[in-house]
Amino acid sequence: MRRVVLLGGGYVTLHAYGAMVRRLRGELHRGDVEIVVLSADTVHSFHGFTGEVVAGLLPLELTQTPLTEAMPRARVVHARVTRVDLATRHVEFTSSDGVEDRLAYDALVVGTGGREPLDGLAGEALTLRGPGDLSELLQHVRVVDGPVVVVGGGLAGVELAAALAARTADVVLVQSGDRVVPALHDEQPRLAARCVAELARLGVDVRTGLRVVAADDTSVTLSDGSVVGTRVVLATTGQRPVALPGLETLPRDRGGRLVTTRELLVAPDVWSAGDAASVAHPRTGVPVTANALWAIKAGDHVGRNVARALTGRPGRRFRYLGLGQAASFGVGRGVADLYGLPLTGWVAWLLRIGFFLRFMPSRSRAARVPAELVRRSRAAAAVPPRVAARR
Ligand SMILES: Cc1cc2nc3c(=O)[nH]c(=O)nc-3n(C[C@H](O)[C@H](O)[C@H](O)COP(=O)(O)OP(=O)(O)OC[C@H]3O[C@@H](n4cnc5c(N)ncnc54)[C@H](O)[C@@H]3O)c2cc1C
């Protein structure tokens, strides 16, 4: 019996699992192959709908699928991986009940993703990576009065600032660069301008060219000396890969991501993708963006190559060329870049929703999304604006 060990319960491992199960039905059925998932979280968090959850348009539980449900043919172990021993092909971990253990692997997939870098904000800012993080933010927004400060003006920060503005009166968005969504500005200036206009419509106080230099329980200080009183700080400052001891010797990029081959290998019988890895775009050679689309597509490819390796065939090159990007600013208000075509409004919004529904790991949860969106957006529209702003 050969064992495939998947590290993490995110997009990469979920899609690697799916691809393997489709290709190794017989082997799994006969018990020739075992799939084990070691994950620090017990659920898969579907980040795509984070904005809708924050805006109160979807319940949090719809975006979280227990790993045992999402990967029923795998043995799921709730554990934090503490070390990978490449020489003896073992993974060391501490299970949720505190027991230290190790597991041998024949094939290993590193899908441990990343965390927001919190330089200067450690202990003061919330992030939204894990399932507990988002419920903590919702709890804070519900009970704490006063402004919410969002640090980081990329597409995720802009979308979350807009979503928060739908729930709370005051949102301050701090961006170190001289404009928000800088990457989108270069690629799709019209869409970037729409993002700026949506933030203005929602009353988000955008402060560009500034950094947070200090933060405590009640305020943040910005690099121009101004102080913003706040009890809720949310960091959307990009991501830094989770560093797993034992993998330090492998090639990494400057950001610390594991550099993969064209077949998405990082070492013999060890594959990686998603936020943990630096995967070269098949056409340009430039590392692909750390987002869900690339994690899904590369995770899928990893699963196919693991299945090929277990059946004695050589791995294939990753050839996916990309699709685009999108963000939402409320029902019917979206921006989307689809194969370079800029789209806005309902078309962009519906395309984005359709894409996310297609990739939600749970069909039953996906089926409930449209009705929840309609019901909750109608309920929000029925609340007088002043009350809605303070809720
Ligand atoms: C709030 C938010 C909103 C986003 N919105 C979008 C969006 O709209 N569109 C988009 O394309 N992308 C979006 N992204 C980015 C996208 O979610 C990530 O690129 C994607 O999750 C990367 O997938 P992954 O599998 O590499 O890592 P993740 O999905 O982060 O999974 C990592 C897994 O590894 C586990 N793990 C970490 N360390 C350990 C350890 N030591 N031991 C065991 N398990 C461990 C974690 O528990 C988790 O299960 C968003 C991200 C966030 C945080």
The ligand as a Tripos MOL2 file, in Angstrom:
@<TRIPOS>MOLECULE
LIG
   53    58     1     0     0
SMALL
NO_CHARGES

@<TRIPOS>ATOM
      1 C1         -9.9690   36.7910    3.0160 C.3       1 LIG1
      2 C2         -9.4560   36.2340    1.7270 C.ar      1 LIG1
      3 C3        -10.1780   36.4450    0.5630 C.ar      1 LIG1
      4 C4         -9.7240   35.9360   -0.6350 C.ar      1 LIG1
      5 N1        -10.4650   36.1460   -1.7600 N.ar      1 LIG1
      6 C5        -10.0480   35.6220   -2.9190 C.ar      1 LIG1
      7 C6        -10.8200   35.8040   -4.1100 C.ar      1 LIG1
      8 O1        -11.8800   36.4510   -4.0890 O.2       1 LIG1
      9 N2        -10.3630   35.2580   -5.2610 N.ar      1 LIG1
     10 C7         -9.1880   34.5560   -5.2860 C.ar      1 LIG1
     11 O2         -8.8050   34.0450   -6.3480 O.2       1 LIG1
     12 N3         -8.4210   34.3720   -4.1950 N.ar      1 LIG1
     13 C8         -8.8290   34.8870   -3.0130 C.ar      1 LIG1
     14 N4         -8.0530   34.7360   -1.8960 N.ar      1 LIG1
     15 C9         -6.7560   34.0190   -1.9930 C.3       1 LIG1
     16 C10        -6.9750   32.5250   -1.9170 C.3       1 LIG1
     17 O3         -7.8740   32.2050   -0.8920 O.3       1 LIG1
     18 C11        -5.6400   31.8130   -1.6980 C.3       1 LIG1
     19 O4         -4.7910   32.1390   -2.7640 O.3       1 LIG1
     20 C12        -5.8580   30.2980   -1.6040 C.3       1 LIG1
     21 O5         -6.5370   29.9940   -0.4090 O.3       1 LIG1
     22 C13        -4.5390   29.5290   -1.6250 C.3       1 LIG1
     23 O6         -4.8330   28.1630   -1.4990 O.3       1 LIG1
     24 P1         -3.8130   27.1820   -0.7550 P.3       1 LIG1
     25 O7         -4.3870   25.8170   -0.8710 O.co2     1 LIG1
     26 O8         -2.4350   27.4230   -1.2220 O.co2     1 LIG1
     27 O9         -3.8490   27.6440    0.7670 O.3       1 LIG1
     28 P2         -5.0900   27.7450    1.8000 P.3       1 LIG1
     29 O10        -6.3840   27.6810    1.0860 O.co2     1 LIG1
     30 O11        -4.7710   28.9340    2.6150 O.co2     1 LIG1
     31 O12        -4.9120   26.4210    2.6550 O.3       1 LIG1
     32 C14        -3.8040   26.2280    3.5100 C.3       1 LIG1
     33 C15        -4.1300   25.0680    4.4200 C.3       1 LIG1
     34 O13        -2.9500   24.6600    5.0870 O.3       1 LIG1
     35 C16        -3.2350   24.4710    6.4580 C.3       1 LIG1
     36 N5         -1.9830   24.6320    7.1970 N.ar      1 LIG1
     37 C17        -1.1700   25.7160    7.2650 C.ar      1 LIG1
     38 N6         -0.0910   25.4350    8.0230 N.ar      1 LIG1
     39 C18        -0.2340   24.1580    8.4350 C.ar      1 LIG1
     40 C19         0.5610   23.2940    9.2230 C.ar      1 LIG1
     41 N7          1.7310   23.6610    9.7480 N.pl3     1 LIG1
     42 N8          0.0950   22.0470    9.4540 N.ar      1 LIG1
     43 C20        -1.0690   21.6240    8.9240 C.ar      1 LIG1
     44 N9         -1.8530   22.4010    8.1490 N.ar      1 LIG1
     45 C21        -1.4300   23.6420    7.9140 C.ar      1 LIG1
     46 C22        -4.2900   25.4910    6.7710 C.3       1 LIG1
     47 O14        -4.9900   25.1210    7.9350 O.3       1 LIG1
     48 C23        -5.1510   25.3810    5.5180 C.3       1 LIG1
     49 O15        -6.0390   24.3060    5.6220 O.3       1 LIG1
     50 C24        -8.5040   35.2180   -0.6790 C.ar      1 LIG1
     51 C25        -7.7760   35.0000    0.4950 C.ar      1 LIG1
     52 C26        -8.2420   35.4980    1.6890 C.ar      1 LIG1
     53 C27        -7.4710   35.2470    2.9570 C.3       1 LIG1
@<TRIPOS>BOND
     1     1     2 1
     2     2     3 ar
     3     2    52 ar
     4     3     4 ar
     5     4     5 ar
     6     4    50 ar
     7     5     6 ar
     8     6     7 ar
     9     6    13 1
    10     7     8 2
    11     7     9 ar
    12     9    10 ar
    13    10    11 2
    14    10    12 ar
    15    12    13 ar
    16    13    14 ar
    17    14    15 1
    18    14    50 ar
    19    15    16 1
    20    16    17 1
    21    16    18 1
    22    18    19 1
    23    18    20 1
    24    20    21 1
    25    20    22 1
    26    22    23 1
    27    23    24 1
    28    24    25 2
    29    24    26 1
    30    24    27 1
    31    27    28 1
    32    28    29 2
    33    28    30 1
    34    28    31 1
    35    31    32 1
    36    32    33 1
    37    33    34 1
    38    33    48 1
    39    34    35 1
    40    35    36 1
    41    35    46 1
    42    36    37 ar
    43    36    45 ar
    44    37    38 ar
    45    38    39 ar
    46    39    40 ar
    47    39    45 ar
    48    40    41 1
    49    40    42 ar
    50    42    43 ar
    51    43    44 ar
    52    44    45 ar
    53    46    47 1
    54    46    48 1
    55    48    49 1
    56    50    51 ar
    57    51    52 ar
    58    52    53 1
@<TRIPOS>SUBSTRUCTURE
     1 LIG1         1 GROUP 0 **** ****
